[in-house]
Amino acid sequence: MAFPIEKFKDIETPFYYYDKALLCKTLDTIKAELAQHPDYHLHYAIKANANIDVLREIQKAGFGVDCVSGGEIQQALDAGFDAGKIVYAGVGKGDWEINLGLDAGIFCFNVESLEELEIINELAGAKKKVAKVCFRINPNVGAHTHANITTGLSENKFGIAMEDMETAIQAALRLDNIEFIGLHFHIGSQILEMGDFEALAARINELQDRLEEQGVTMQVINVGGGLGIAYDDPDGKPVPNFKAYFDTYARNISLRKGQQMHFELGRAVVGQMGSLITRVLYVKQAHVKKFVIVDAGMSDLIRPALYDAHHEIQNLTGTGAEETYDVVGPICESSDVFGKGETLPACRRGDIMAIRSAGAYGEIMACRYNCRKLPKGYLF
Ligand SMILES: *Cc1c(COP(=O)(O)O)cnc(C)c1O
């Protein structure tokens, strides 16, 4: 990627740079794929990146939003998204959050327990409204990804167990202020093996057959998100393989007539277009290795510390012969490391570095640990 380094020089580091051209190219690719499948609907998972300028581009592309909190519903509305395209999941929806969803008129609540179903019914009743509901089913399907981002196993807190699916649906059908419309799933994140999605599709077919035998029909099958990105090759694979992803579902799920399939992609939409831009503060020659100390830390991008993630690191202004460094931040934690044994053009104080593939779960997860300023995000 050719970075607009001249523009970077006037912006206080660290900050997130979002490449508008790549975001638009990614959105166009998704739109072109979805055009092949008129029954498919995409809800962007806003928890990946809720930067308002990024959201406006996604909104312009015509997609809906997948939210996991009232704050996210509000942010989506503020960005101009149509409430009728918002879906709302989460194991712990508070009353004010449910009320916000009801007042806005969101498309669907993805309900994760019977206890929650009854509260939604009660709150909807008080407003003389009917809430549309999908049940989030825990399909007990694993995913080849980091344990902290696996969500579809029986041991995870998410969703309703398959054994309890019929009980939940029967309860929903009895409630006056609930309209049951379908099933929801989400097995995890950063999934690159299409076989994992095939396994989910097979499970969904089983469940759908089982329900049909009991006379239960559904308008919506929501398969969640989870498509991964190439963290090791942001320039070679800037746009994820959406074709393979959608085709996998098209080949493996038997949709009934008139049924809609919904998707909730987050990382795949915004991951590759973002970089954390940081400056070199010091190059420290220790006894066993050289450290490049940059002004961004784990408070700005927590993925390496939280998920053992590795993001490609580039010295955008270095011109000298390559050397090997550990690239670390200024935070008082030993896990504040962006990369070990990185080979980079010789680094000097003031060099500008890019930590790549940071458009998803970057800025939005930043915190103020060590009383630091929050990094800003810029789309251009
Ligand atoms: C996080 C999340 C997503 C998006 O996951 P990605 O891996 O970013 O695509 C989708 N649905 C639900 C319910 C989620 O919690």
The ligand as a MOL file (V3000), in Angstrom:
LIG
                    3D

  0  0  0     0  0            999 V3000
M  V30 BEGIN CTAB
M  V30 COUNTS 15 15 0 0 0
M  V30 BEGIN ATOM
M  V30 1 C -18.5910 -10.0370 16.7680 0
M  V30 2 C -19.8160 -10.5310 16.1310 0
M  V30 3 C -19.9130 -10.5810 14.7470 0
M  V30 4 C -18.8090 -10.1570 13.8080 0
M  V30 5 O -17.7010 -10.9720 13.8610 0
M  V30 6 P -16.5090 -10.7620 12.7960 0
M  V30 7 O -15.5730 -11.8570 13.1200 0
M  V30 8 O -15.9350 -9.4230 13.0320 0
M  V30 9 O -17.1000 -10.9140 11.4370 0
M  V30 10 C -21.1060 -11.0220 14.2030 0
M  V30 11 N -22.1360 -11.4000 14.9830 0
M  V30 12 C -22.0780 -11.3670 16.3180 0
M  V30 13 C -23.2500 -11.7710 17.1080 0
M  V30 14 C -20.9170 -10.9370 16.9420 0
M  V30 15 O -20.8570 -10.9150 18.2640 0
M  V30 END ATOM
M  V30 BEGIN BOND
M  V30 1 1 1 2
M  V30 2 1 2 3
M  V30 3 2 2 14
M  V30 4 1 3 4
M  V30 5 2 3 10
M  V30 6 1 4 5
M  V30 7 1 5 6
M  V30 8 2 6 7
M  V30 9 1 6 8
M  V30 10 1 6 9
M  V30 11 1 10 11
M  V30 12 2 11 12
M  V30 13 1 12 13
M  V30 14 1 12 14
M  V30 15 1 14 15
M  V30 END BOND
M  V30 END CTAB
M  END
